[in-house]
Amino acid sequence: MPFANFKVPEKTLTPRQKEEIVTRTTELYVEIYGERARSTTLVLVEEVADGGWGVGGDVLTLAALGGAAPAGGDA
């Protein structure tokens, strides 16, 4: 079973963007493994709470990165 797990900062993607990640990732696996992979491909898009992630030992927040939730719907 092909599996992909995307961890993204909370409230940074719209529902449509999450759907696009799932769709495009599934299509990539199908391209690689063939059509048989479509029905068993599992894609998770997990939102990580603000401050619950970091890079290089530093905890990051949306405020620190100057980010905000995208327009166009709830994440």
Secondary structure, 3 states (H helix, E strand, C coil): CCEEEEEEECCCCCHHHHHHHHHHHHHHHHHHHCHHHHHHCEEEEEEECCCCEEECCEEECHHHHCCCCCCCCCC
